[in-house]
Amino acid sequence: MSNDAGHTNEDLFRLYGIEPNKRTSGRLELELRCRIRRLRLLLSELRARPTISWRRRLAAWRQGFTANSAVLYRLDETEPRDYLSDWAYSLQSYRFNGFFNPIIGNKLVLSQILSGQGIPHPQVIGVIVNGRLHHVGSRTIGCSADNHAALLDYCVAFGRPLVFRPHWSGGGEGIFFLQRSEGAWRVNGHKASDDDVLRLIGGLTRYIVTTFVEQAAYAGRIYPQTANTLRILSLIDEQGPFVAAVVHRFGTARSFPLDNWHQGRGGLCAEVDCDRSVLGRAVSLDDRGRLSWHRTHPQTQEPIEGVAIPGLAQALEGVLDAACCFPEALMVGWDILLTDDGFSIIEANAPPGIPVWQVHRPLLAEPRAARFFSRYGFHQKQ
């Protein structure tokens, strides 16, 4: 890159004695991560038990899709070129955000950045490292090995669950809820003794402890046993950040204590009509990749399709504010919990899994999203 005086950046670095940063691109690290993602994709495909014929499976492979995606996206009925393919996405996914992937994915770092910008998210109580609680930003609790009593006292006084999450995880791994209810401790709703609770906390490391956020009434009516979140995809192009896709997840007895939908975890995933702020039909996915569609929740029998989502527009604006905090993170999947008086960003995923959106509609069918992905070699339908 040159400037008005005709000097390149390299010339200016030499002129002013600036040592070049040879690690900025991180090409080797990103390439390695992409290769590992492809290897995992292949291993997952070998273990898959799809409900399609080998003929359809081979056709899906030729188009860059796994057998499970062929079922999810109904590729025998739809246009494959409108979808981000599994093979191409596995190669490019870590390149969208580069070094910002671990920043977005680290729940402690993300919480501190969002807090600094005044964007709603669960209050961080502390961090557990090698079984010891550290109160973030304060010395009031300290970090001794016996300070768990202060945390448990807070849990009792708070009256609602505390949420324990690994700094870095995905798919709900390692998350649990601790609550004092009816004179007993409960871990994910199961009764636990005082000793078990202390041993559980004492065995943790690299965990973040946050307050529990009470969800909005509409979501609690549909399924009250889990926090039911929006999964929102934000992209950043030359015009700035925009929302490319939105779905709403709901838990079930099978997915409890979370609302996980992916990989047959048991939850429901409903499309969201952002123009009308209403829910569409929900879909469930079993452990063999088979889909079932629902207009009501299969356990509570509460309506899903057509239900209004109060405060959706405000939450979408909040996601764009959050995306502006990370201008080099071009593709992020945000988990948002709507409340009766606003919203809370629970966590962010980079790179995000895309089936949760594409099970409803292909991402490349939207022109602005298609232009974004075309820069990375994803070709939209001609």
N, C-alpha and C positions, 0 to 999 in steps of 0.2 A: 504494500500500500504506500503511495507516495503522497507528499504534501505540496503546498503551493511553491515552495522553494526548490522543488525537484528532488528532495532527499527522500529516500526510502526510510522506513522505520529502522531497518538494520543499520543504515548510515547514521541515523540519529542516536541509536543505542551506542554505536562505537564512538561518536563524537562526544557524548556526555558520559561515557564510562559506565553504561548500564549493562549489567550482566543479563543475557537472554535467558528466558525461562523455558527450558527444554521440556518441561512437564505439562505445559498448559493444555496441549491437545489431548493427552491421555489416550492416544489412539490404541496403544497396545492393550491397556486395561479394558477399554470399551470393546475391542475386538474379542478379547478373551471372554468377557461377560456374555457377549452375543453368541459365541461358540458354545459356551456352557448352556445357555438357554436353548439352543438348538438340540444339544445332546439330551437335555431333559425332555424336550418335546418328543424326540424319538423314543426315549425310554417309556414315556407316558403312553405313546401310541402302541408300543409293543404290549403294554399291560392292559390296554383298553379292551372292553368287551362290547363293541358296538352292535346295535341291532339291525345292521344293514348287511347286504350281500357283499361278497368279495368284489364283485363287479363294480358296485357303487363305491366301495372303499378305494379301489385302484383309480377310479375316475376322480375321486376327491384328492388323492395324492398327486395326480398329474396337475391339478389346479392349485396345489399348495395348501390343501386343507387336511386336517386329521379326520378320521372317521367320525369322531364325536362332533366335530364342527359341521360335518356334512349333515348330521341329524339336527343339530341346534339351528342351523341357518336354512334348513330345508332346501339344500342346493339342487335337488332334483326338480324343484318348483320355482326357484328364484334365479337371479342372474349372479353367478359367482363373482364377476368382475366388479360388482358393487360393494363387495366385502373386503376388508383387510384380511389377507390370507395369513394363516398360522406360520407358514414357512418364512415369508417375507417379514412379518412382524417380529419373529424371533431373532432375525438378523439385525433389524433396525431399532428395536425397542429401547435399548440402552443408549442409543445415539441421540434420541430426541433431547434429553436433558443433560447428558454428559456427567460432569462432576456433581451436578445438582441432584442426581438420583439419591445418593445417600443422605443428603441434607433434607430433602423432602421426606424420605422414609424414616428418619430418626425422630421419634415422637417427642423427645425432650427438646431437641433443637427446634423443631417445628413449633412447639408450644411457646418457646421463648420469643421466636420471631413474631408469631401472631399476637402474642401479648403486647409486644412493643408497639404494634400498629393498632391496638385496640380492637382487634377482630375477635368476636366471641368464640371461646373454646373452653373445655372443662378446666377448672382451677387445679393447678398442680400442687399437691400436698407435699410431695417429696420424691426422692429417688433412692432405690435400694441397690447398694453395691456390696457384693460379698456378704449379704445378710445384714448389712448395717444401713439404717435409714439416714439419709442426708436431706435436710429441709432446704429446698432450692431457694436461694436468695436471702437466707436468714440463718442465724445461729441459734434460734430459740429452741429447736429440738436437739441440735447437735448431731453427732454421728457415732455415738457409742453403741456397743453391741446390745445393751439392754434398754434402748429407747423405744422399743416396740410398744411399750405400755402407753406412751404418749400418743402413738398412732391409733391404738385400739380405743383409748379414751376419746379421741377425736371422732372415731367412727360411731361410738355410742352417742356422743353429743350431736353429731351431724344428723343422725336418725335415718339416713339413707345409705345405700351401699357405697363403698369405696371401690374404685376400679383399678385393677392391677394389670399393667400391660408391659411387655418387653419393649425396650427402646426400639428394637428393630425386629419386626416380624410381619407376617402377612397371613391372610386367610383365617384370622382369628386365633392363630397359634399362641398358646401361653396365656391368654386373657382369662381372668376370673374376677368374680365379684364377691366382696366380703361385707357382711351385714350382721349387726346385732339385732335380733328380732325375737320377741317373746321370751326374753331371758336367756337366749342361746345364740351362739355364733352360727352363721350359715355361709357356706362357701358354694356359690352357684346354686343356692337354694337348699343344699344338703346340710343337715346339722353337723356341727364340728365341735370338738372339745377345745378348751383353752390351750391345752398342750399342743394339739394338732395345729391350731392356728399359729402359735408361736413358732413351731417347727417349720411350717409352710413358709412363713415370711422370712425366717432365719436362713432358709435354704435358697432364697432368691438372689439373683444378681442382675444388674443392668435392667432394672424394672422401674417404671414410672408409676406413681400412685396419684390418681386424680379423683375429683369429686364425681358423683353420679349426676347426670343431667336428666331432668324429668321431661319426657316427650310430650308433644301436643296431644290434645284430647282425641282428635280424629284417629291418630295412629294407635293410641292406647286402646281405643274401642275395637279396632280391627284385630290386634293381638297384643294383650297387655303384658305378656310374660317376657318379652325382649324389647330392647331399644330398636326401633324400626327406622332405618336410615335411608336418606337419599344418596345415590351414587351419581355424582356429577362429573362429566368430562369437560375440562377446560383445555383449550388450545390457544397458542399465541402465534399470530402471523404478523405481517408487516403493518397491519392496521391496529394491532393490539390484542388483548385477550378476548375470547368469546366462548360461550357455552355451546358445545357440539352435541351433547346427548345427556339425557337425564332418565334415571329409573328410580323406583322406590322399592326397597327390599323390606320384607316382613318375615319375622321368625315363625317357627312352628315348634311343636313338641320335639320333632326330630332334630331341628337345628339349635334348640335351646342349649346354652343361654344367649346365643347370638342370632343374628338374622342372616347368616351366611347362605348364599345361594349357589355359589360356584362349585363345580366338581361333585355335584350331588350331595351337598351338605344338608339339604332338607328345607331350606328357606324358600320363600316366594319372591319373585321379581316382577314388578308391574311397570309397564311403560307409563311415562308422564307426558301429558299434553301441556306443554309450557304456555301456549297461547291461552288456553282455557283454565289452567291451573287445576286439572282434574286427573285422576288415575285412570289408566286403561286396564285391560285384562292382565292378570298375573299368570306367571308360568312357574311350574316347579320342575325340578330335574332330579331323577333318581340316580342311583350309583351306577347304572348301566347307560346313562345318557339319554334316557327316554323322557319326553316332555309331556306335561299335562297342563291344561289351561283352566284358569279359574276366574269366575266373575265374583265369587265370594270366598272368604277364607275357609278352607276345608274343615277347620276345627271349631272356630267361633261362629261360623256361618254369617259373619258380618260382611256387608257389601264391600267390594274393592273397586270394581269398575264403576266409573262415574262419580266417585267420591271426591269432593272438593278438597284442595290442599291449601289451607289458610297460610299466608305468609311466604308462599313459594317465590314470588317476585323479589322479596327482600333477601331471601336466601341466595338466589341466583346473583344478585348484586354483590352480596358478601363474598361469594366465590370469586367473582372478578376482582374484588379488592384483594383477596388473598393471592390470586394469581399474579397481581401486580407486584407483590413482595418478592417474586422469584422470576424476574424477566428472562432468565436463561433456562427456566424449566418450562419447556414448550408444551408439554403434555402431562397432565396430572389428573388423577381420579380422586375426587374429594368425597369423604363420607360426612354427611351433614345430618344432624338431628334437629328437626323442627320442634320448637317449644311453643307454648301458648302465648309467649310475648316476644318471640324472635327465632333465633337459630343458634346452633353451636357447631363449629367445625370439629369433628371428633378426631379425624386423622386424614392423611393424604397418602396416595399410592403412586409411586413412580418407579418403573413404568407400570401402568395399570393393566389389569386383565381386561380384554375387550369383549369377551362373549356376553357379559352381563348387559351390554348395550346392543350388540349385534343380534342377539336372540330375538329382538323385537324389530329392528330395522338396520340395514347396512349403513355403516358410517360414510362410505364413499358416495352414497346417494344424495347427500347434502352438499351443494356446490362449494361452499366456503371450506368445509372440512375436506372435500376432495382435492381442492387446490393446495391445502396445507400438506396433505399426505403425498401428493404428487411430487413435491420437492424431495421426498425420500424414496422415490421409485415405486410408489403405489399408484397404479394406473386406474383411473376411473373409466367407467363404461363409455364407449364411443357412441 
